[in-house]
C-alpha cells in the first residue's frame, strides 16, 4: 500500500522530466500528501501531456457519491485490469503521478517507524496511476470530480525489509507509452507494469513528525541517521 508521499517541484523540473506541454494546475509544495487531497498528475490530452489536479482516491463513474474515493487510493496490479472499480480506467485513462519519494512504516502498531523511500538519483519519478471523472447527476457542475489512484505491486528487494508492498514506479522510457490513449489492450498495459518499472530504491528513517497530516514541511523528510 502507498498511503503518503511527497510532491515538491518547480514547474520547470516537471516540464523537463515529464515532457509537459500544458498545465491547468497550480504547484504547491506538499511534503505529506494524504488520501483525498488534491495532487498533481499528468494525463494525455489532445496529443499533449497535461498537468492537472486530481483528488487522490479514485471515484468510479458509476459511484453514487465521492465517499468511495477514500477506499480507492491504491489499485493492486494483480487485479486492476479486472476489478470493476478500475478496469475502465486501466484501459482508457492512465496517468503519471509525479513524486519525490514516499513513506512506509515498519513495526508493531503504536510503535511503527516511518521511512522515506526515494530513487538513488534523487530525481523526481512517476507512479503508475489511473484516473476518472465522476459527475453528480443532481448538480449543474459539468466539470465533474476528477480523481486518481496509484497502482501497487509486491515490494522489490530494495525495500522489502520495511514493507511487503510498494507503488509501481515507472521507468522514464515508458512514460509516453503509458499515457498513450490508443493503447487499450490490457495485456499491453500489463507488460509495461511488469517490465517498464524502476526496481532500485533507497530509504532512511524519518521522525514520527510525518505521522500527522497536519505536519507539512521539510522536517517530514529529514533523516534520523
Number of C-alpha atoms within 10 A of each C-alpha: 19 21 18 18 21 26 21 18 16 11 13 10 13 16 16 9 15 21 16 19 13 14 15 10 14 10 17 12 14 18 24 25 21 21 22 20 13 17 24 21 26 27 25 20 14 8 11 14 22 21 29 18 19 24 24 27 29 33 30 26 19 10 14 13 14 18 13 14 21 16 14 21 25 26 29 20 19 13 12 22 21 13 13 12 18 25 18 20 24 24 20 19 22 25 28 28 24 26 24 19 25 22 25 22 19 14 11 8 8 6 10 13 17 22 24 24 22 21 17 10 9 11 12 19 23 26 23 27 31 30 29 24 17 21 22 16 11 6 8 9 10 10 10 15 17 21 27 35 31 29 25 24 20 16 18 16 11 13 18 12 10 16 15 13 17 23 23 25 27 24 18 16 10 15 19 15 14 24 24 19 17 9 14 15 12 15 12 13 18 16 10 17 21 12 11 19 18 16 15 13 17 15 19 15 19 20 16 14 16 23 16 11 13 10 14 17 14 14 13 22 24 15 13 9 6
